[in-house]
Amino acid sequence: MVLDSLGDALKGVFKKLTSSVYINERLIDEIVREVQRALLGSDVNVKLVFELTKGIKERSLGEKPPAGVTPKEHVIKIVYEELVKFFGTEKKGIEISSKKKPFFIMTVGLFGAGKTTTIGKLAKYYSTRGKKVAVVGLDVHRPAAHLQLKQIAEKIKVDSYVDGKVKDAVKIWKSFKKDLEKYDIVFVDTAGRDALSDDLVKEIKSVSKLISPDEILLVLSADMGQAAFDQAKMFHEACGVTGVVVSKLDGTAKGGGSLSACAVTGAPIKFIGVGERPEDLEVFNPEGFVGRLLGLGDLEALLEKAKGAMDGSNAEEISKKMLSGDFNLIDMYDQMNAMKKMGPLGKVMEMIPGMGEMNISKDVLEDQQGKMESWKFILDSCTKEELENPDLIGRNRIERIAAGSGRDIADIRGLLKQYKQSKKMMKMMKGKNPEKMMKKFGKMGGPNIKF
């Protein structure tokens, strides 16, 4: 999951606040110190951390709660709002102009940042949303860069324009420029270096002037930690970055450094890479991101993933089903299968309000994914009546289903147990404090998070 250690630490801050009887300066100081430890442990720049926590303390001690809001609720809201503000306040994304065709998006960054992989993810993201997309390879320095881009394009089924024989980015661009006019969006992969040298700056500027891109995206690797701070600043000064993509945000404790580095560029984080698959890219939404870190969920990202996984067919209906406690065996299978298409269950679960606090182990979630194929055979051996009313399935029916599906009796019992647990979990989730808390935030004029 994204930034597990930071999320766990911040959930601890929220628990301390919600369990406190009184709000006083001593408690505020404790909360501030814990927020500082959480962010510093995630490699966030020290100066930015102290600016953030200074705002939390000043607001907590200086502001009076609105009518009908307790001091504790008001401090919780302040911590939430300051964290959202710290990560960018508003969701940006990229507005693709329908009047401009093609829309050129150029990526820049150092070796190893994940530029080429990110271009593949961006191309996948927009192609599944109805855009005609192409990718162009202008990295003439890294060996086999053109082959990597071509292979990625073939995998996600978009057109690629590369030339491994020519070592001049300008010549490559001019040779393909006429062919690109038929596309809605063209992604351009540029060269990187081990460091931002004068040669790289010169090349980026010349290519940028030639292409005149509508967006220049800086790809920052999350594992750079605080080094991302200086890199973001230098790239912005060199080529006027319009947005940032933070790659490799899964499986690293240093992601906070890259996320907070964007403060020095003034360019917002537009996307985050949260896994290795082409689908593992999300529009960065500070409200939803902080909500996920705190175990409050991110329904907007959940629906967006569903649209991408199912080409927008019935994504909203399936998202609602995943949050419903009233379902049968067919519904449960459809829900779990849809979630499987959207990515690892652990990543999907953290977007569902309340699930972040349930502490479901990764082993359990991985085992759950492995059972899906077996479940399909079991369900095929059930009658329509049994699928619609699983409570009818007793010992005799279990033995018949086992024989018909070629599965063990224990597998059928396991499926029924999962069904009952899922219903119970959904009912529990509806009553979780985070949901009530966020509803109250809305009443207090806080973030507009709907459940």
C-alpha positions as CSV (number, residue, x, y, z in Angstrom):
1,M,0.0,0.0,0.0
2,V,1.0,3.6,-0.4
3,L,3.3,5.0,2.4
4,D,2.2,2.4,5.0
5,S,4.5,3.7,7.7
6,L,3.4,7.3,7.3
7,G,-0.3,6.2,7.2
8,D,0.1,4.1,10.4
9,A,1.8,7.0,12.2
10,L,-0.9,9.5,11.2
11,K,-3.7,7.1,12.1
12,G,-2.1,6.9,15.6
13,V,-2.3,10.7,15.8
14,F,-6.0,10.6,14.9
15,K,-6.7,7.9,17.5
16,K,-5.0,9.9,20.2
17,L,-7.2,12.9,19.3
18,T,-10.4,10.9,19.2
19,S,-9.7,9.1,22.5
20,S,-8.7,12.3,24.4
21,V,-11.2,13.7,26.9
22,Y,-9.8,17.2,27.0
23,I,-8.1,19.4,24.5
24,N,-5.3,21.5,26.0
25,E,-1.9,22.9,25.0
26,R,-0.1,19.9,26.3
27,L,-2.1,17.5,24.1
28,I,-1.6,19.9,21.1
29,D,2.1,19.8,21.7
30,E,2.1,16.0,21.8
31,I,0.0,15.8,18.6
32,V,2.4,18.3,16.9
33,R,5.4,16.2,17.9
34,E,3.8,13.0,16.6
35,V,3.0,14.6,13.2
36,Q,6.6,15.8,13.0
37,R,7.9,12.3,13.7
38,A,5.6,10.8,11.1
39,L,6.6,13.2,8.3
40,L,10.3,13.2,9.1
41,G,10.2,9.4,9.2
42,S,8.9,9.6,5.6
43,D,11.8,11.8,4.6
44,V,9.9,15.0,4.3
45,N,12.0,18.2,4.3
46,V,12.6,19.4,7.8
47,K,11.7,23.1,7.0
48,L,8.4,22.1,5.4
49,V,7.5,19.8,8.4
50,F,8.0,22.6,10.9
51,E,6.0,25.0,8.8
52,L,3.1,22.5,8.6
53,T,3.1,21.8,12.4
54,K,3.4,25.4,13.2
55,G,0.2,26.0,11.4
56,I,-1.5,23.1,13.2
57,K,-0.5,24.5,16.6
58,E,-1.4,28.1,15.9
59,R,-4.8,27.2,14.5
60,S,-5.6,24.7,17.3
61,L,-4.7,27.1,20.1
62,G,-6.0,30.3,18.4
63,E,-9.2,29.4,16.6
64,K,-12.6,29.0,18.3
65,P,-14.7,26.0,17.2
66,P,-17.8,26.9,15.2
67,A,-21.2,26.6,16.9
68,G,-22.2,23.0,17.4
69,V,-18.6,21.7,17.0
70,T,-16.6,20.4,20.0
71,P,-13.0,21.5,20.5
72,K,-11.8,17.9,19.8
73,E,-13.7,17.8,16.5
74,H,-12.3,21.2,15.5
75,V,-8.7,20.1,16.2
76,I,-9.2,16.9,14.2
77,K,-10.5,19.0,11.3
78,I,-7.5,21.3,11.5
79,V,-5.0,18.5,11.4
80,Y,-6.8,17.0,8.4
81,E,-7.0,20.3,6.6
82,E,-3.4,21.3,7.2
83,L,-2.2,17.9,5.9
84,V,-4.4,18.3,2.8
85,K,-3.0,21.8,2.3
86,F,0.6,20.4,2.7
87,F,0.1,17.9,-0.1
88,G,-1.4,20.5,-2.5
89,T,-5.0,21.3,-1.5
90,E,-6.7,20.7,-4.8
91,K,-6.8,17.9,-7.3
92,K,-5.2,19.1,-10.6
93,G,-4.8,16.3,-13.2
94,I,-4.4,17.4,-16.8
95,E,-7.1,19.2,-18.7
96,I,-6.9,17.8,-22.3
97,S,-8.1,20.5,-24.6
98,S,-10.5,19.3,-27.3
99,K,-9.5,22.3,-29.4
100,K,-5.8,21.4,-29.5
101,K,-5.0,18.3,-31.5
102,P,-2.6,16.7,-30.8
103,F,-2.1,17.6,-27.2
104,F,1.7,17.2,-26.5
105,I,2.9,16.0,-23.1
106,M,6.6,15.8,-22.6
107,T,8.3,14.1,-19.6
108,V,11.6,15.0,-18.1
109,G,13.7,13.5,-15.2
110,L,16.9,11.7,-14.2
111,F,18.0,8.2,-15.1
112,G,16.0,5.6,-13.1
113,A,13.1,8.0,-12.2
114,G,10.8,5.9,-14.3
115,K,10.0,8.3,-17.2
116,T,9.5,5.6,-19.8
117,T,7.4,3.4,-17.6
118,T,5.3,6.5,-16.5
119,I,4.7,7.4,-20.2
120,G,3.3,3.9,-20.6
121,K,1.0,4.3,-17.6
122,L,-0.2,7.8,-18.8
123,A,-0.8,6.4,-22.3
124,K,-2.8,3.5,-20.8
125,Y,-4.8,5.9,-18.6
126,Y,-5.9,8.1,-21.5
127,S,-6.4,5.4,-24.1
128,T,-8.8,3.5,-21.8
129,R,-10.7,6.8,-21.5
130,G,-11.4,7.1,-25.2
131,K,-8.4,9.1,-26.4
132,K,-6.3,8.2,-29.5
133,V,-2.8,8.1,-28.1
134,A,0.8,7.7,-29.4
135,V,4.2,7.8,-27.7
136,V,7.4,9.2,-29.2
137,G,10.9,8.2,-28.1
138,L,13.5,10.9,-28.0
139,D,15.9,9.4,-25.5
140,V,18.9,8.9,-27.8
141,H,21.4,8.3,-25.0
142,R,20.2,5.4,-22.9
143,P,20.9,2.0,-24.6
144,A,17.7,0.3,-25.8
145,A,15.5,3.1,-24.5
146,H,13.6,3.0,-27.8
147,L,13.0,-0.7,-27.5
148,Q,11.7,-0.4,-24.0
149,L,9.2,2.3,-25.1
150,K,8.1,0.2,-28.1
151,Q,7.6,-2.9,-26.0
152,I,5.5,-0.9,-23.4
153,A,3.4,0.6,-26.2
154,E,2.7,-2.8,-27.7
155,K,1.7,-4.2,-24.4
156,I,-0.9,-1.4,-23.8
157,K,-1.9,-1.4,-27.5
158,V,-1.0,2.2,-28.5
159,D,1.1,3.4,-31.4
160,S,4.8,4.2,-30.9
161,Y,7.3,6.2,-32.9
162,V,10.9,5.3,-32.2
163,D,14.2,5.1,-34.1
164,G,17.1,3.4,-32.6
165,K,19.5,4.2,-35.4
166,V,19.3,8.0,-35.3
167,K,21.1,9.7,-32.3
168,D,19.7,13.1,-32.8
169,A,16.4,13.9,-31.0
170,V,15.6,16.8,-33.3
171,K,15.9,14.7,-36.4
172,I,13.7,11.9,-34.9
173,W,11.0,14.4,-34.0
174,K,11.0,16.0,-37.5
175,S,10.8,12.6,-39.2
176,F,7.6,11.7,-37.2
177,K,5.9,15.0,-36.8
178,K,3.6,14.7,-39.7
179,D,2.4,11.3,-38.6
180,L,1.4,12.6,-35.2
181,E,-1.4,14.9,-36.4
182,K,-4.1,12.2,-36.3
183,Y,-3.7,11.6,-32.5
184,D,-5.5,13.3,-29.6
185,I,-2.5,13.0,-27.2
186,V,1.1,12.5,-27.9
187,F,3.5,11.6,-25.1
188,V,7.2,12.4,-25.6
189,D,9.9,10.5,-23.8
190,T,13.1,12.6,-23.4
191,A,16.6,11.8,-22.3
192,G,17.8,11.6,-18.7
193,R,21.1,11.8,-17.0
194,D,22.7,10.7,-13.7
195,A,22.6,14.4,-12.7
196,L,21.1,17.6,-14.2
197,S,24.1,18.6,-16.3
198,D,24.5,21.6,-18.7
199,D,24.3,19.2,-21.6
200,L,21.0,17.8,-20.4
201,V,19.6,21.3,-19.8
202,K,20.6,22.4,-23.3
203,E,19.0,19.3,-24.9
204,I,15.8,19.6,-22.9
205,K,15.5,23.3,-23.8
206,S,16.1,22.6,-27.5
207,V,13.6,19.7,-27.6
208,S,11.0,21.7,-25.7
209,K,11.3,24.7,-28.0
210,L,10.9,22.4,-31.0
211,I,7.9,20.5,-29.7
212,S,6.2,23.4,-27.8
213,P,4.6,20.9,-25.4
214,D,1.2,21.7,-23.7
215,E,2.5,20.0,-20.5
216,I,6.0,19.3,-19.2
217,L,5.8,16.7,-16.5
218,L,8.8,16.1,-14.1
219,V,8.9,12.4,-13.1
220,L,10.3,12.1,-9.6
221,S,11.1,8.7,-8.1
222,A,9.6,8.3,-4.6
223,D,12.8,6.5,-3.4
224,M,14.8,9.7,-3.9
225,G,13.8,11.0,-0.5
226,Q,14.9,14.6,0.3
227,A,17.2,14.6,-2.8
228,A,14.0,15.2,-4.8
229,F,13.8,18.7,-3.3
230,D,16.9,20.0,-5.2
231,Q,16.1,18.0,-8.3
232,A,12.6,19.5,-8.5
233,K,13.9,23.0,-8.1
234,M,16.7,22.6,-10.8
235,F,14.4,21.0,-13.4
236,H,11.8,23.7,-12.9
237,E,14.4,26.4,-13.4
238,A,15.7,24.6,-16.5
239,C,12.5,24.0,-18.4
240,G,9.5,25.4,-16.6
241,V,7.8,22.2,-15.3
242,T,4.0,22.4,-15.3
243,G,3.4,19.3,-13.2
244,V,4.9,16.4,-11.4
245,V,4.4,12.7,-11.5
246,V,5.7,10.8,-8.4
247,S,6.7,7.3,-9.4
248,K,7.4,4.2,-7.4
249,L,5.3,5.4,-4.5
250,D,4.5,1.8,-3.4
251,G,6.9,0.0,-1.2
252,T,9.0,2.9,0.0
253,A,9.2,4.8,3.3
254,K,10.8,7.9,1.6
255,G,7.9,8.9,-0.6
256,G,7.1,11.9,1.6
257,G,10.3,13.6,0.3
258,S,9.2,13.5,-3.3
259,L,5.6,14.4,-2.5
260,S,6.7,17.5,-0.6
261,A,9.5,18.5,-3.0
262,C,6.9,20.0,-5.4
263,A,6.4,22.9,-3.0
264,V,9.6,24.4,-4.3
265,T,8.5,24.3,-8.0
266,G,5.0,25.7,-7.6
267,A,4.0,22.9,-10.0
268,P,1.4,20.6,-8.6
269,I,1.6,16.8,-8.4
270,K,-0.7,15.6,-11.1
271,F,-0.3,11.8,-11.0
272,I,1.2,9.2,-8.7
273,G,2.5,5.8,-9.6
274,V,1.4,3.2,-7.1
275,G,2.5,-0.1,-8.6
276,E,4.3,-1.9,-11.4
277,R,1.3,-2.6,-13.7
278,P,0.3,-0.2,-16.5
279,E,-2.9,0.5,-14.6
280,D,-1.2,1.5,-11.4
281,L,-1.4,5.3,-12.0
282,E,-3.7,7.7,-10.2
283,V,-4.6,11.3,-10.5
284,F,-3.3,12.9,-7.4
285,N,-6.1,14.2,-5.1
286,P,-4.7,15.6,-1.8
287,E,-8.0,15.2,0.0
288,G,-8.4,11.6,-1.0
289,F,-4.7,10.8,-0.5
290,V,-4.8,12.1,3.1
291,G,-8.1,10.4,3.7
292,R,-6.5,7.1,2.6
293,L,-3.4,7.7,4.9
294,L,-5.8,8.2,7.8
295,G,-7.9,5.2,7.0
296,L,-10.9,7.3,5.9
297,G,-10.9,6.0,2.3
298,D,-11.0,7.7,-1.1
299,L,-14.2,7.0,-2.9
300,E,-13.3,9.2,-5.8
301,A,-10.1,7.3,-6.6
302,L,-12.1,4.0,-6.1
303,L,-14.6,5.0,-8.8
304,E,-11.8,6.3,-11.1
305,K,-10.1,2.9,-10.8
306,A,-13.3,1.1,-11.6
307,K,-13.9,3.2,-14.7
308,G,-10.4,2.5,-15.9
309,A,-10.6,-1.3,-15.2
310,M,-14.0,-1.7,-16.8
311,D,-13.8,1.0,-19.5
312,G,-16.5,3.0,-17.7
313,S,-19.3,0.5,-18.3
314,N,-20.9,-0.1,-14.9
315,A,-18.2,1.2,-12.6
316,E,-20.5,3.3,-10.5
317,E,-22.9,0.4,-9.9
318,I,-20.1,-1.9,-8.9
319,S,-18.6,0.7,-6.6
320,K,-21.9,1.1,-4.8
321,K,-22.2,-2.7,-4.5
322,M,-18.8,-2.9,-2.8
323,L,-20.1,-0.5,-0.2
324,S,-23.5,-2.3,0.2
325,G,-24.1,-4.8,3.0
326,D,-27.1,-6.4,1.2
327,F,-25.8,-8.9,-1.4
328,N,-25.9,-12.5,-2.5
329,L,-23.2,-14.9,-3.7
330,I,-23.4,-13.6,-7.3
331,D,-23.0,-10.0,-6.1
332,M,-20.1,-11.0,-3.9
333,Y,-18.3,-12.7,-6.7
334,D,-18.9,-9.8,-9.1
335,Q,-17.6,-7.4,-6.4
336,M,-14.4,-9.4,-5.7
337,N,-13.8,-10.0,-9.5
338,A,-14.2,-6.3,-10.2
339,M,-11.8,-5.4,-7.3
340,K,-9.3,-7.9,-8.7
341,K,-9.3,-6.1,-12.1
342,M,-8.8,-2.8,-10.3
343,G,-5.5,-4.1,-8.8
344,P,-4.3,-5.9,-5.7
345,L,-7.1,-6.1,-3.1
346,G,-5.0,-4.4,-0.5
347,K,-4.8,-1.2,-2.6
348,V,-8.5,-1.3,-3.4
349,M,-9.4,-1.9,0.2
350,E,-7.6,1.2,1.5
351,M,-9.9,3.3,-0.7
352,I,-13.0,2.1,1.0
353,P,-14.0,4.2,4.0
354,G,-13.4,2.3,7.3
355,M,-11.4,-0.5,5.7
356,G,-8.1,1.1,6.5
357,E,-8.8,0.7,10.2
358,M,-9.7,-3.0,10.0
359,N,-6.1,-4.1,9.9
360,I,-6.7,-6.9,7.4
361,S,-3.3,-8.6,6.9
362,K,-1.6,-8.7,3.5
363,D,-1.5,-12.5,3.7
364,V,-5.2,-12.7,4.1
365,L,-5.8,-10.4,1.1
366,E,-3.4,-12.4,-1.1
367,D,-5.0,-15.6,-0.1
368,Q,-8.4,-14.1,-1.0
369,Q,-7.2,-13.3,-4.5
370,G,-6.0,-16.9,-5.0
371,K,-9.5,-18.3,-4.1
372,M,-11.3,-16.4,-6.9
373,E,-10.8,-19.1,-9.6
374,S,-11.9,-21.8,-7.3
375,W,-15.0,-19.8,-6.4
376,K,-16.1,-19.6,-10.0
377,F,-16.3,-23.4,-10.3
378,I,-18.3,-23.6,-7.0
379,L,-20.8,-20.9,-8.1
380,D,-21.3,-22.6,-11.5
381,S,-22.4,-25.7,-9.5
382,C,-25.0,-23.8,-7.4
383,T,-28.6,-23.5,-8.4
384,K,-30.1,-20.1,-9.1
385,E,-32.1,-20.4,-5.8
386,E,-28.9,-21.1,-3.8
387,L,-27.0,-18.2,-5.4
388,E,-29.8,-15.8,-4.6
389,N,-30.3,-17.1,-1.0
390,P,-27.0,-18.7,0.3
391,D,-28.7,-19.4,3.7
392,L,-30.4,-22.4,2.0
393,I,-27.1,-24.2,1.5
394,G,-26.9,-26.9,4.2
395,R,-24.8,-30.1,4.5
396,N,-26.6,-32.1,1.7
397,R,-26.3,-29.2,-0.8
398,I,-22.7,-28.6,0.1
399,E,-21.9,-32.2,-0.7
400,R,-23.7,-32.0,-4.0
401,I,-21.9,-28.7,-4.9
402,A,-18.5,-30.2,-4.0
403,A,-19.1,-33.2,-6.3
404,G,-20.4,-31.0,-9.2
405,S,-17.5,-28.5,-9.0
406,G,-14.7,-30.9,-8.2
407,R,-13.8,-28.9,-5.1
408,D,-13.4,-30.0,-1.5
409,I,-16.2,-29.6,1.0
410,A,-13.9,-27.3,2.9
411,D,-13.7,-25.0,-0.1
412,I,-17.5,-24.6,-0.2
413,R,-17.7,-24.0,3.5
414,G,-14.9,-21.5,3.1
415,L,-16.8,-19.6,0.5
416,L,-19.9,-19.5,2.6
417,K,-17.9,-18.3,5.6
418,Q,-16.4,-15.6,3.5
419,Y,-19.9,-14.5,2.3
420,K,-21.1,-14.2,5.9
421,Q,-17.9,-12.4,7.0
422,S,-18.2,-10.0,4.1
423,K,-21.8,-9.1,5.1
424,K,-20.8,-8.6,8.7
425,M,-17.7,-6.5,7.7
426,M,-19.8,-4.2,5.5
427,K,-22.3,-3.7,8.3
428,M,-19.5,-2.9,10.7
429,M,-17.9,-0.5,8.2
430,K,-21.1,1.5,8.0
431,G,-20.9,2.3,11.7
432,K,-17.2,3.2,11.8
433,N,-16.2,6.4,13.4
434,P,-14.2,7.8,10.4
435,E,-17.3,7.9,8.3
436,K,-19.2,9.8,11.0
437,M,-16.2,12.0,11.5
438,M,-15.9,13.0,7.8
439,K,-19.7,13.6,7.6
440,K,-19.2,16.0,10.5
441,F,-16.3,17.7,8.7
442,G,-18.8,18.5,5.9
443,K,-21.1,20.1,8.4
444,M,-18.3,22.1,9.8
445,G,-17.4,23.5,6.4
446,G,-14.6,21.1,5.9
447,P,-13.7,18.9,2.9
448,N,-16.6,17.7,0.9
449,I,-16.2,14.0,1.3
450,K,-19.4,12.0,0.6
451,F,-20.3,8.5,1.7
